[in-house]
C-alpha cells in the first residue's frame, strides 16, 4: 500500500515538472535565464530578452549608450538624438551654423535649417528671391519661389506676361491660361464656333458634337440609319443589329 502511494506521488511530481516545462516561456526561464546578459530584461513582446533603457544590443550583450554633449536618449531609450540646433555627425552633436535669413527646422535630414520666405537656399546661405512685376512671393522649399498674379503666366523664368484671352474665352481656375466657352473649340489663339450638324448636339464637354440616336456620323454630318427588316437599333443608338434567328449580311438581316 505504501509502495503504491509513493509511486503515485512520484508520478504526480514528474507530471508537474513536465507541465511546468511545457508552459510557453517556462522552458525559456529554465534555459534562457542563464543566457540573459547584464542590463537586460525579459522581452515585453514575449520570448527572449531586450536591453533596458540606455543600453543597446551588440553581439548578444547590452552595451551602454554613450550620449554626447547636446544630445539625449530617444523615446525608446535605444539610441540618441541631438538637441534642437545641433546635427548628428558620427558620434557627436555639432552645432548648426545658421546663415542670415534662415531658421532652424526640425527635419532629421538635410542641413537642419531652411530659408525664410522670400529667400532660397544657395549652398550654405540664403539668397533673396527676385519677384518680377505682376508676381508674388510664395513660401516653398522648391521651385522658383514666386508665382504670377491671376491673369499672368511665367515666361523665361523671370517674367510675368499677361494672358491674352480671345473672344468667347475665359481664364482657367489656375489663372495662367484660358479655355473656350461651351460651343466653341480652342484653335491656336482663338475660339472657333463648333458647327453642329442637323440631328446632332454638343457633347458634355461642349467643344465637340455627337449624333442623335438613330443617326450615325459621316464626315461632318449626321446620316439617318436605314434599318432593314428584322433589325433594331443597337445599344449605342448609332448602328443596328439583327433580331433573334437572323444574322447580319451586308445591309440586311438573313435567316440563320
Secondary structure as the mmCIF struct_conf table of DSSP 4:
data_model
#
loop_
_struct_conf.conf_type_id
_struct_conf.id
_struct_conf.beg_label_comp_id
_struct_conf.beg_label_asym_id
_struct_conf.beg_label_seq_id
_struct_conf.end_label_comp_id
_struct_conf.end_label_asym_id
_struct_conf.end_label_seq_id
HELX_RH_AL_P HELX_RH_AL_P1 UNK A 2 UNK A 22
BEND BEND1 UNK A 23 UNK A 23
TURN_TY1_P TURN_TY1_P1 UNK A 24 UNK A 25
HELX_RH_AL_P HELX_RH_AL_P2 UNK A 26 UNK A 31
TURN_TY1_P TURN_TY1_P2 UNK A 32 UNK A 32
HELX_RH_3T_P HELX_RH_3T_P1 UNK A 33 UNK A 35
HELX_LH_PP_P HELX_LH_PP_P1 UNK A 36 UNK A 37
TURN_TY1_P TURN_TY1_P3 UNK A 38 UNK A 39
STRN STRN1 UNK A 40 UNK A 42
TURN_TY1_P TURN_TY1_P4 UNK A 44 UNK A 45
BEND BEND2 UNK A 46 UNK A 48
STRN STRN2 UNK A 49 UNK A 51
HELX_LH_PP_P HELX_LH_PP_P2 UNK A 52 UNK A 52
TURN_TY1_P TURN_TY1_P5 UNK A 53 UNK A 54
STRN STRN3 UNK A 55 UNK A 58
TURN_TY1_P TURN_TY1_P6 UNK A 59 UNK A 60
STRN STRN4 UNK A 61 UNK A 64
HELX_LH_PP_P HELX_LH_PP_P3 UNK A 65 UNK A 65
HELX_LH_PP_P HELX_LH_PP_P4 UNK A 67 UNK A 68
TURN_TY1_P TURN_TY1_P7 UNK A 69 UNK A 70
STRN STRN5 UNK A 71 UNK A 73
TURN_TY1_P TURN_TY1_P8 UNK A 75 UNK A 76
BEND BEND3 UNK A 77 UNK A 79
STRN STRN6 UNK A 80 UNK A 82
HELX_LH_PP_P HELX_LH_PP_P5 UNK A 83 UNK A 83
TURN_TY1_P TURN_TY1_P9 UNK A 84 UNK A 85
STRN STRN7 UNK A 86 UNK A 89
TURN_TY1_P TURN_TY1_P10 UNK A 90 UNK A 91
STRN STRN8 UNK A 92 UNK A 95
HELX_LH_PP_P HELX_LH_PP_P6 UNK A 96 UNK A 96
HELX_LH_PP_P HELX_LH_PP_P7 UNK A 98 UNK A 99
TURN_TY1_P TURN_TY1_P11 UNK A 100 UNK A 101
STRN STRN9 UNK A 102 UNK A 104
BEND BEND4 UNK A 108 UNK A 109
TURN_TY1_P TURN_TY1_P12 UNK A 110 UNK A 111
BEND BEND5 UNK A 112 UNK A 112
STRN STRN10 UNK A 113 UNK A 115
HELX_LH_PP_P HELX_LH_PP_P8 UNK A 116 UNK A 116
TURN_TY1_P TURN_TY1_P13 UNK A 117 UNK A 118
STRN STRN11 UNK A 119 UNK A 122
TURN_TY1_P TURN_TY1_P14 UNK A 123 UNK A 124
STRN STRN12 UNK A 125 UNK A 128
HELX_LH_PP_P HELX_LH_PP_P9 UNK A 129 UNK A 129
HELX_LH_PP_P HELX_LH_PP_P10 UNK A 131 UNK A 132
TURN_TY1_P TURN_TY1_P15 UNK A 133 UNK A 134
STRN STRN13 UNK A 135 UNK A 137
BEND BEND6 UNK A 141 UNK A 145
STRN STRN14 UNK A 146 UNK A 148
HELX_LH_PP_P HELX_LH_PP_P11 UNK A 149 UNK A 149
TURN_TY1_P TURN_TY1_P16 UNK A 150 UNK A 151
STRN STRN15 UNK A 152 UNK A 155
TURN_TY1_P TURN_TY1_P17 UNK A 156 UNK A 158
STRN STRN16 UNK A 159 UNK A 162
TURN_TY1_P TURN_TY1_P18 UNK A 167 UNK A 168
STRN STRN17 UNK A 169 UNK A 171
TURN_TY1_P TURN_TY1_P19 UNK A 173 UNK A 174
BEND BEND7 UNK A 175 UNK A 177
STRN STRN18 UNK A 178 UNK A 180
HELX_LH_PP_P HELX_LH_PP_P12 UNK A 181 UNK A 181
TURN_TY1_P TURN_TY1_P20 UNK A 182 UNK A 183
STRN STRN19 UNK A 184 UNK A 187
TURN_TY1_P TURN_TY1_P21 UNK A 188 UNK A 189
STRN STRN20 UNK A 190 UNK A 193
HELX_LH_PP_P HELX_LH_PP_P13 UNK A 194 UNK A 194
HELX_LH_PP_P HELX_LH_PP_P14 UNK A 196 UNK A 197
TURN_TY1_P TURN_TY1_P22 UNK A 198 UNK A 199
STRN STRN21 UNK A 200 UNK A 202
TURN_TY1_P TURN_TY1_P23 UNK A 204 UNK A 205
BEND BEND8 UNK A 206 UNK A 208
STRN STRN22 UNK A 209 UNK A 211
HELX_LH_PP_P HELX_LH_PP_P15 UNK A 212 UNK A 212
TURN_TY1_P TURN_TY1_P24 UNK A 213 UNK A 214
STRN STRN23 UNK A 215 UNK A 218
TURN_TY1_P TURN_TY1_P25 UNK A 219 UNK A 220
STRN STRN24 UNK A 221 UNK A 224
HELX_LH_PP_P HELX_LH_PP_P16 UNK A 225 UNK A 225
HELX_LH_PP_P HELX_LH_PP_P17 UNK A 227 UNK A 228
TURN_TY1_P TURN_TY1_P26 UNK A 229 UNK A 230
STRN STRN25 UNK A 231 UNK A 233
TURN_TY1_P TURN_TY1_P27 UNK A 235 UNK A 236
BEND BEND9 UNK A 237 UNK A 239
STRN STRN26 UNK A 240 UNK A 242
TURN_TY1_P TURN_TY1_P28 UNK A 244 UNK A 245
STRN STRN27 UNK A 246 UNK A 249
TURN_TY1_P TURN_TY1_P29 UNK A 250 UNK A 251
STRN STRN28 UNK A 252 UNK A 255
#
